[in-house]
Amino acid sequence: MQPSPSLAPGMLLTKLNAAREETDKLFSVIRAGSIYERPVAQRHRLIFYLGHLEAFDWNQVAAGQLPADRFNPTFDKLFEAGIDPDSGSLPSDRPSDWPSLYEVHSYCKRVRREMDLLLPKADERIVHTAIEHRLMHAETLAYLMHSMPFDQKSAPGLGPMPVSTVSVEQPVTIPAGVATLGKKRGRSFGWDNEFDEHSVAVPRFSIDSHKVTNRQYQAFVRDGAPPPHFWTKERGRWYCRGMFGLAPLPMDAPVYVTQQEAVAYAKWAGKSLLSESQFHRAAYGTRGGIEREYPWGSADPLHSHGNFDFHYWDPISVNATPAGDSGFGVSQLVGNGWEWTSTVFAPFPGFNADSNYPGYSANFFDGEHYVLKGASPRTAACFLRRSFRNWFRPDYPYVYATFRCVENE
């Protein structure tokens, strides 16, 4: 990872507190008595994540960088690392194996107090790591909580969903050109898998102008494909499982699927799943040859550009945010759901594992994870940078992941 432009300690604390506020909001949604639940079998119980966020900050920033007192080394270790979701190896712990909620809250409160005192002396790059790690878990927690029974959650105030017109499903031709992947070292913060910047020649191809919708995917299901994880059928009618309740299947919203399901649909449709370089070309390229910072240009991300940064809990229509269209007229390449690619998660040329977090990426360069690009409704704005890469196993159904098809010419 590389350092970002220097920020005053007060600004770093402001950013850290803003990230803490997002995760605190999530935990406040969980009703009393449900914090020891395990909504997703492949993941830890929710109590782990309550302690993990503070333990990570403490292990990285305080105990890892500065001469600070390890006041609870048992918790530092217990809450240190999560689980790579693998359905072939499920955890078997019981709620009684974990500390009491009071003990975990006490640990978290003290970590925050100690962290705030040590922050002026901390390595700024490590603080950025802690901030982004916490915001990543704000999304992870959301999709874990999505699988909880509705009566275990308290819905916060929900604003009205945007109104959209009927979607136009048509391909867009992307001319041959160069896509720039990754980022240059020394300019701003980034995770180790984002480096180094390099160029890839991308041949001409055509791409769906919109993400594949529930309406389109329903035809695939009628033809014999299994329904995706977020669908459920009651009295012969399909519903979508939202964060806080069931709703009739929103036909113009994107379908959330696994990478395997996306590949199967593309094959059924006579097309292919886009690659990471094709995503970059469609999202950031322009007909004039200049590459943009975001699909819509260089302006800071706004809610009119897409469904991201915690504004909504669930997906909206695929054509609800035309202000975020790319230079080629492709919609929602950022926001409303991560986009699966056909690209296996692997290092870029010049990759160096981060010395303070060496397993962050390298542990997943195993040929069993695939790159996702873009963002979901629960993705923080800082991850909208062009170089950011997400990854999951191809059969993992819980992530807020969409897709679109391409035809190579």
Protein Blocks (a to p, Z undefined) as FASTA:
>chain_A
ZZdddddfklmmmmmmmmmmmmmmmmmmpcghilmpcfblkbccfklmmmmmmmmmmmmm
mmmmmccddfblmlmmmmmpccdddfklccfbdfklpccfklmmmmmmmmmmmmmmmmmm
pcfklmmmmmmmmmmmmmmmmmmmmmpcfklpccddddddddddddddddddddddddde
hjdehkagcdfklpccdddddddddddfbdcdfklmmmmmmnopacdfkbcceehiacdd
dfkbccdddfkbccdddfklmmmmmmmnopacddfklmmmmmmgcfkopacfblnlmbdc
dfkloceehlambdcdfklmmmlpcfkopahkbgjiacddfbdcdddehiacdfklmmlm
mmmmnopaccdehjdfklcfklmpfklccdddfklckbccdddddddZZ
